[in-house]
Amino acid sequence: MEGIIYATVDGKKSLERKLDELVSRRSEIAQQIKEAREFGDLKENAEWAAAREAQTNLEEEIAGIKAKLPLVKLFSYAKVDTSAINIGAKVILENLTTKKSETWTITGVIENDPEHGFISNETPLGHALLGKKQGETIEIKMPAGKIKYKVVKITTAN
């Protein structure tokens, strides 16, 4: 799985839209650099330095997205194999310490949104869950310590 970035069609389109938006900002920043250059001495020109930094940050972000797009492997929440936990599966876990239930949908890093129940396959929990089956218990090293979970149910996210 190394080098692969999982995304739904919507997630990939969102990344492509962000790239288009960033590319469209190039001319705006170039104009800011041009205007700042007119202020004179570049060594003490804060506007020029800020515009150049913005340009560098923009180009790094564009390059990052361009590097990710060829690595995207599409998946569908509706078509996930639920015989084990896979990318796109919705999982109900029981925290064996607190006895509380948690529900997570395993997704790719592009669509990671823990506040809404979506965790990336690259997070410690998401990574540890991959391949596990209903009824299995797992122990995960988290920043707060080790946590044991039991996989209660695996379903499609739709």
Buried (B, 14 or more C-beta within 10 A) or exposed (E): EEEEBBBBEEBBEBBEEBBEEBEEBEEEBEEBBEEBBEEEEEEEBEBBEEBBEBBEEBEEBBEEBEEBEEEBEEBEBEEBEBEBBBBBBBBBBBEBEEEEEBEBBBBBBBBBEEEEBBBBBEBEBBBBBBEBEBEEEBEBEEEEEEBEBBBBBBBBBE
